[in-house]
Amino acid sequence: MFIALLTIIIATLLFTQKIATSIGSKYAIQGVDVSHFQGDIDWNVLEKQGISFAYIKATEGSSSVDSCLNQNYQGIQNTGLEYGFYHFLSLESTPEAQLENFKAATGEYHMDLIPAIDIEWYGDERHNPPEKEEVLNSLFQMVSLFEKEYGQKPVVYTTQSYYLKYFYGEKLDFPIWIRNVYFSPFQEWAIWQYTDRAVIDGYCGDEIYIDRDVIKDSEYKNIRLND
């Protein structure tokens, strides 16, 4: 009985993932987000498959820099892709130290899209979730610091379950990049990560999959970084 039930659950999840992918793939502004897990990336090959933008992982916490950051930055230069960088927020470091890490890693780089802050479950947080006040205080400080530095509020990436735990019912004054690989997001969003299991040509790394994202047409102007 247990195995049969588990089989039904897995089949249902796989089916709903196909639904999200089917819906997401119909949006006009298609993109990817990448890190060292995708290894060597041929950005021209990605562009030829309908990709028009990318978010590249830059930093994490107060000291970590993605090992493929510079490689990805150099590689994307000879394409028509628009791009930005994202920072993975850590609750163990101060927002000020994390901004300095991001600035040090990307300070010499041009970027077309506003920076992104990635806040999601990590470590054992699912079993020992941090207090809501701690999460929101850290995030809101980060958003404020990024806005002062870049003149625009960053887009905030999070998962659907994290959103429900910490953001639902809160007044959010920054654009949301939501991960929902099962169905269309119920909340307002600027960017939607609609699958984490895409397989396309153009990269060779430890991870066989690549995340696919879309920017909502009406939000495109808010995602671009002002000159």
VEXDREN-2710 file (C-alpha; in Angstrom, 1 decimal):
% VEXDREN-2710
k/r/px/py/pz
1/MET/0.0/0.0/0.0
2/PHE/2.8/2.4/0.9
3/ILE/4.7/1.8/-2.3
4/ALA/1.6/2.3/-4.4
5/LEU/0.8/5.6/-2.6
6/LEU/4.4/6.8/-3.0
7/THR/4.2/5.9/-6.7
8/ILE/1.0/7.9/-7.1
9/ILE/2.6/10.9/-5.3
10/ILE/5.7/10.8/-7.5
11/ALA/3.7/10.5/-10.7
12/THR/1.5/13.4/-9.7
13/LEU/4.5/15.6/-8.9
14/LEU/6.2/14.8/-12.2
15/PHE/2.9/15.5/-14.0
16/THR/2.5/18.9/-12.3
17/GLN/6.1/19.8/-13.2
18/LYS/5.2/19.2/-16.8
19/ILE/2.3/21.6/-16.4
20/ALA/4.5/24.3/-15.0
21/THR/7.0/23.9/-17.8
22/SER/4.3/24.0/-20.4
23/ILE/2.9/27.2/-19.0
24/GLY/6.3/28.8/-18.4
25/SER/7.7/28.1/-21.8
26/LYS/5.0/30.2/-23.4
27/TYR/6.3/33.4/-22.0
28/ALA/8.2/35.6/-24.3
29/ILE/11.2/36.6/-22.1
30/GLN/13.0/33.4/-21.4
31/GLY/16.1/33.0/-19.3
32/VAL/18.3/30.8/-17.1
33/ASP/20.1/31.1/-13.7
34/VAL/23.4/29.5/-13.3
35/SER/26.3/28.8/-10.9
36/HIS/29.4/26.7/-10.8
37/PHE/27.1/23.6/-10.9
38/GLN/26.6/24.2/-14.6
39/GLY/30.4/24.2/-15.2
40/ASP/31.7/25.5/-18.6
41/ILE/28.9/27.4/-20.4
42/ASP/28.8/28.2/-24.1
43/TRP/26.6/31.3/-23.9
44/ASN/26.3/31.6/-27.6
45/VAL/24.7/28.1/-27.7
46/LEU/22.3/29.0/-25.0
47/GLU/21.3/32.2/-26.8
48/LYS/20.5/30.2/-30.0
49/GLN/18.0/28.2/-28.0
50/GLY/15.8/31.2/-27.2
51/ILE/17.5/32.3/-24.0
52/SER/17.5/36.1/-23.7
53/PHE/18.6/36.7/-20.1
54/ALA/20.6/35.1/-17.4
55/TYR/21.2/35.5/-13.7
56/ILE/24.7/34.4/-12.6
57/LYS/25.6/33.5/-9.1
58/ALA/28.1/35.9/-7.7
59/THR/28.4/35.4/-3.9
60/GLU/27.1/33.8/-0.8
61/GLY/27.3/35.1/2.8
62/SER/30.2/37.4/3.7
63/SER/33.1/35.7/2.0
64/SER/32.1/33.0/-0.6
65/VAL/32.5/33.8/-4.3
66/ASP/31.2/31.4/-6.9
67/SER/34.1/29.7/-8.6
68/CYS/32.7/30.3/-12.1
69/LEU/31.7/33.9/-11.6
70/ASN/34.5/35.5/-13.7
71/GLN/34.4/32.7/-16.3
72/ASN/30.6/33.2/-16.8
73/TYR/31.0/37.0/-16.9
74/GLN/33.6/36.9/-19.6
75/GLY/31.7/34.2/-21.5
76/ILE/28.5/36.1/-21.7
77/GLN/30.1/39.3/-23.1
78/ASN/30.1/38.3/-26.7
79/THR/26.3/37.6/-26.8
80/GLY/23.1/39.6/-26.9
81/LEU/22.0/38.2/-23.6
82/GLU/21.1/40.6/-20.8
83/TYR/22.4/39.5/-17.4
84/GLY/22.6/40.3/-13.7
85/PHE/24.1/38.7/-10.6
86/TYR/22.6/37.1/-7.5
87/HIS/23.7/36.8/-3.9
88/PHE/22.7/34.0/-1.6
89/LEU/21.8/35.5/1.7
90/SER/23.1/33.9/4.9
91/LEU/21.6/34.6/8.3
92/GLU/25.0/34.0/9.9
93/SER/26.6/37.1/8.5
94/THR/25.7/40.8/8.7
95/PRO/23.9/42.4/5.8
96/GLU/26.7/45.0/5.6
97/ALA/29.4/42.3/5.2
98/GLN/27.4/40.5/2.6
99/LEU/26.9/43.6/0.5
100/GLU/30.7/44.2/0.7
101/ASN/31.3/40.7/-0.5
102/PHE/29.0/41.2/-3.5
103/LYS/30.5/44.6/-4.3
104/ALA/34.0/43.2/-4.2
105/ALA/33.1/40.3/-6.5
106/THR/31.1/42.3/-9.1
107/GLY/32.3/45.8/-8.7
108/GLU/34.2/45.9/-12.0
109/TYR/31.4/44.2/-13.9
110/HIS/28.7/45.7/-16.1
111/MET/25.2/44.4/-15.5
112/ASP/22.0/44.9/-17.4
113/LEU/19.6/43.6/-14.7
114/ILE/19.1/44.6/-11.1
115/PRO/20.9/42.5/-8.6
116/ALA/19.0/39.6/-7.0
117/ILE/19.0/38.4/-3.4
118/ASP/18.4/34.6/-3.0
119/ILE/16.7/33.7/0.3
120/GLU/15.6/30.1/0.8
121/TRP/16.0/27.1/3.0
122/TYR/19.5/25.9/3.6
123/GLY/21.3/23.8/6.2
124/ASP/18.8/22.3/8.6
125/GLU/16.4/25.2/8.4
126/ARG/13.5/23.1/7.3
127/HIS/13.7/21.2/10.5
128/ASN/14.8/24.2/12.7
129/PRO/13.3/27.2/10.9
130/PRO/14.6/30.6/12.0
131/GLU/12.2/33.1/13.6
132/LYS/10.2/35.2/11.1
133/GLU/11.5/38.4/12.7
134/GLU/15.1/37.4/12.2
135/VAL/14.5/36.5/8.5
136/LEU/12.6/39.6/7.6
137/ASN/15.0/41.9/9.5
138/SER/18.0/40.5/7.7
139/LEU/16.3/40.5/4.3
140/PHE/14.9/44.1/4.6
141/GLN/18.3/45.4/5.6
142/MET/19.8/43.7/2.6
143/VAL/17.2/45.2/0.3
144/SER/17.8/48.6/1.7
145/LEU/21.6/48.4/1.4
146/PHE/21.3/47.1/-2.2
147/GLU/18.9/49.9/-3.1
148/LYS/21.3/52.5/-1.7
149/GLU/24.2/51.0/-3.6
150/TYR/22.5/50.5/-7.0
151/GLY/19.7/53.0/-7.0
152/GLN/17.0/50.4/-7.4
153/LYS/15.5/47.7/-5.2
154/PRO/16.9/44.2/-5.9
155/VAL/14.6/41.4/-7.0
156/VAL/14.2/38.8/-4.2
157/TYR/14.3/35.1/-5.1
158/THR/12.6/32.6/-2.9
159/THR/10.7/29.3/-3.0
160/GLN/7.0/28.9/-2.7
161/SER/7.3/27.2/0.7
162/TYR/9.6/29.8/2.0
163/TYR/7.3/32.5/0.8
164/LEU/4.3/31.0/2.6
165/LYS/6.3/30.7/5.8
166/TYR/7.8/34.1/5.9
167/PHE/6.4/36.5/3.3
168/TYR/2.7/35.7/3.1
169/GLY/0.6/38.6/4.4
170/GLU/3.6/40.9/4.6
171/LYS/3.8/44.2/2.7
172/LEU/6.6/43.7/0.2
173/ASP/7.9/46.7/-1.7
174/PHE/10.4/44.8/-3.9
175/PRO/10.0/42.6/-7.0
176/ILE/9.6/38.9/-6.3
177/TRP/11.4/36.1/-8.2
178/ILE/9.4/33.0/-7.2
179/ARG/10.4/29.4/-7.6
180/ASN/7.4/27.2/-8.3
181/VAL/8.1/24.2/-10.5
182/TYR/4.6/22.7/-10.1
183/PHE/2.1/25.3/-11.1
184/SER/1.6/29.0/-11.8
185/PRO/2.5/31.2/-8.8
186/PHE/-0.5/32.5/-6.9
187/GLN/1.3/35.7/-5.8
188/GLU/2.4/38.7/-7.8
189/TRP/5.8/38.0/-9.4
190/ALA/8.3/39.7/-11.7
191/ILE/10.4/36.6/-12.4
192/TRP/9.2/33.0/-12.3
193/GLN/11.5/30.0/-12.1
194/TYR/9.2/27.4/-13.6
195/THR/11.6/24.4/-13.7
196/ASP/14.8/23.3/-12.1
197/ARG/15.1/20.3/-14.4
198/ALA/15.6/21.7/-17.9
199/VAL/18.1/20.0/-20.1
200/ILE/19.4/22.1/-23.0
201/ASP/22.7/22.3/-25.0
202/GLY/25.5/24.6/-24.0
203/TYR/26.9/23.7/-20.6
204/CYS/28.9/20.9/-19.0
205/GLY/29.1/20.6/-15.3
206/ASP/28.4/18.5/-12.2
207/GLU/24.7/19.3/-12.6
208/ILE/22.9/17.9/-15.6
209/TYR/19.9/20.2/-15.2
210/ILE/19.6/24.0/-15.6
211/ASP/17.0/26.3/-14.1
212/ARG/14.7/28.0/-16.5
213/ASP/13.0/31.4/-15.7
214/VAL/10.8/34.0/-17.3
215/ILE/10.4/37.7/-16.8
216/LYS/6.8/38.9/-16.9
217/ASP/6.4/41.3/-19.8
218/SER/4.9/44.1/-17.7
219/GLU/7.8/43.8/-15.1
220/TYR/10.6/43.9/-17.6
221/LYS/11.2/47.6/-17.2
222/ASN/11.5/47.2/-13.4
223/ILE/14.0/44.3/-13.7
224/ARG/16.4/46.3/-16.0
225/LEU/19.0/48.3/-14.2
226/ASN/18.8/52.0/-14.9
227/ASP/21.8/53.6/-16.6
END
